[in-house]
Amino acid sequence: MKELIIKLLVMLPILILYLFKKIKSNTVILSIKEELKTAVLKVKTFLFILAVLISFSFAKVNSKVITYHVIKNNVLIGTIEINKRVINDSVIYLSESHIKVKFLLKFNVVAKEKSVYKDGVLVYSSIFRTLNKKTKTDNKIVLDNGQYKLQSTGNSTALGFNRIKQNLITLYFEEPNGAGYVFCDNLGTMSKITPLGDSRYKVEFSNGAYNVFHYKNGQCVKIDAVNKLFNVTLIPVVI
């Protein structure tokens, strides 16, 4: 450990000299400012999530878990497990899915999602998705000073939304209750909700893809997911 510290101390003056040479460029200065803003936002997000998790550890948590079977052509191809945790004024949704399907080639999709609500407003969400063990999506959405920001591959982009009160994961637990739109974290956009009658709702995405959510007594009992490649049905294991 002492040797490592000595090496770092030796390298520090070299690093400082290098930065002084680079900082002469206005482009580099702007780049450093943007990197600092992104870093501060990440730290604030981490501290908020840490505070919520600590509060969970000291309080009674109301937790509900739903497991969905993903079915294609009457064959089980995967599962989606969603955990909803409620404490005081905060709600956390945790989702993990594993899907294996063969469409000309074999595809193994693993996805992990998290959504955090406080006082009924989405304050944080993340999606991490891999395809055949290669990262395809690694996005985070954070409410910072009243503005939603999308963090992806080191970049931060402002989203033009004021307050998000429902994102897609909430529909797996409860009926939309008159909402006209729902936030789709994966696309970073609002998706239209169209009532179809008999407690069925169509949620439209880009490129003609859509989901139809079926409810009974306010609980989701089936989801039809339709896109150009193939259609699947999601059925909760226990209703």
N, C-alpha and C positions, 0 to 999 in steps of 0.2 A: 504493500500500500504506500509506504514512504517513497519508494522508487517511482511509482506512478505519479504521486504529487509533485515530485521534483521535475519529472518530465513535463508535466503540465505547466509548471512555473517557468521552465525554460522556453516552452513554446508560446507562452502568453505574449511576450514582447514582439515576437515575430508576427503573431496574429494581429496585434494592435497596429503594427507598422503596415501590414497588408490592408487593413481596413482604412487607415488614413489615406493611403494611396488611392483606394477605390472610391472613397467618399467625396473626392473632388468632382465626380460625375453627378449631375443632377438626377439622372436616371437611376443611379444606384441609391441616392438619398430617398427618392420616391419609393423605390422598391423596399428599402429598409423600413420606411414608415408603414407601408402596407403590411409587411411581415409582422411588425410590432402590433398593429391593430388586430391582425388575425390571431396572434399569440395571446393577446390580452383577452379577446373574445373566447378563445378556447379555455383559458384559465378560469374566467368567470363562469363558463358553462360547467366546467369540472367542479368548481366549488359549489355551484347550485345543486348539481346532482348529488354531490357528497353530502350536502346539508339535508337533502330529502332522504337519502339512504340512512343517515344517522338518526333522523327523526323516526324512521320506520323501526329502527332497532330499539327505541325507547318507548314505543307506543304500541297499542293493540292494533293489529292489522286485519282488515277484512279482505280476505283473498278468495278469488274464484278462478278456477282453471277450466278451460274448454279445449278439448282435443277434437280436431276435425280430420276425418278420413278424406283423402283426395282420390277420387275414382274416375277412371277413364275407360270407357267401353266395358263397364262392369268389373274392372280390374283395379285393385288397390295399388296405387303407384306412390303414395306418400302420406305424410301426416303434417298437420299444423297444430302446434300447441300454443295457446295464448293464455297468459296469466294476467289477471286484473287485480291490482292491489289498491285498496282505498284506505286512506288515513287522514282524518280531519278534513282539510281543504285541498288535499292532493290526491291524484290518481295516477298510477303507473301501469302501463300496458307493456308486457314483455311477450314477444312472439318468436318462435323458432320453428322453421319448416324444413323438411327433408323430402325431396321428390326425385324419383328415378323414373325416367321415361325413355323409350326408344322411338325415335322418329328419323328414319334413315340411319342416324347415328345414335349412340347412347348418351343421354344427358343426365348428369347428377347435379341437382340444384339444391343448395343449402342457403337459407336466409335467416337473418336475425334482425328483429326490429324492436325499437323501444319508443314509447310515447309517454310524455309526462305532462299532466294537466295540473294547474293550480287555480283555484277559484273558478273552475269551469273553462279555463282558457289554456290552449296548448302553448307550452313554454319551451318544449324541447322534443325533438324526435330524431331517430337515426335509423338508417337502413344499411345493412352490410350483406351483400349477396355474392355468392361464388357459383361459377358454372364449371363443372369438372375440375374443382379445386383452384380455379383461377378467379381472382377478384373481378367482378363486373360492376358492382355498385358499392360505393362507400360514401354515403351522404349524411350530413347532419343539418338539421334546421333548428335555429335558436332564436328565441324572442329576446332581443337586446335593445333596451331603451325604447320600447314600444314599436320596434320594427323587426320583422322576421328576416333572418339572413340564412342563406343556403351555403354551407361549407362543403366543398368537394375538391379533392386533390389539391389541397393547399390554397384554393381560391375561396373568396367570400363574396356572395352576390345578394343584393337586397331583393326581397320579394314584396310585391305591392299588395299586401294584405294587412288589415288592421288587427282583427282578433279572430282566431280560428277556434271554434267551439266543438267541431267534430272533424276527425280525420277518419280514414277508411277503416282502421282497426276497431273503432267504436261500434261499427255496424255489425260486427261479429257477435256483439253482446246484446244490443238493443235496437229497437225500431227507430228510424230517422225522426219520427214525430214532427212532420211538417217541414223539415229542412229541405230547401231547394237545391243546395249544393253541399258537397263534402270535400274536404281537402285530401288530395292524393299525394302522399309523401314522395313516392317514387318518381312522379312526374313534376312535382313542385307546382301543381296547378289545382284549381277547383274543378271538380267533376260534377256534372248535372245529375240530380236525382229525379227520376220520373216515376210517380206512383202508377202501378199497373192494376190496382184493385186486388181484393182478397189478401191484403197485407203483403203484397209483393212490390219490390222497388227495383228499378233498373238504374244502374250507375254506369254512365258512359265515359269511356277513356278515348285516347287518341287512336288513330288507325282502325277505327271500327270495332275495337275491343270493348267489351262491357261485362258487367256482373249483374245477375238478378238475385236479390236477397229475398228469401221467403221467411215469414215470421208466423208464429202461433203464440197467442197470449203475450205478445211483446218480445218473445225470444226467437232468435234465429234458428231455423230448423233445416235450412238448405241454402246453398249458394251455387248458382250456375255460372261458371266462368267461361266466357266465349272469346276467342281470338282467331286470327287467320290460320294459325298452325293447327290447333286442336282445341277441343272443348273438354272441360272437366267439371265434375260435380263435387262439392264439399258437403259432407254430412257430419254433424256433431256426433261423437261417440255416445254421449249421454245427453238426453234432452230433458 
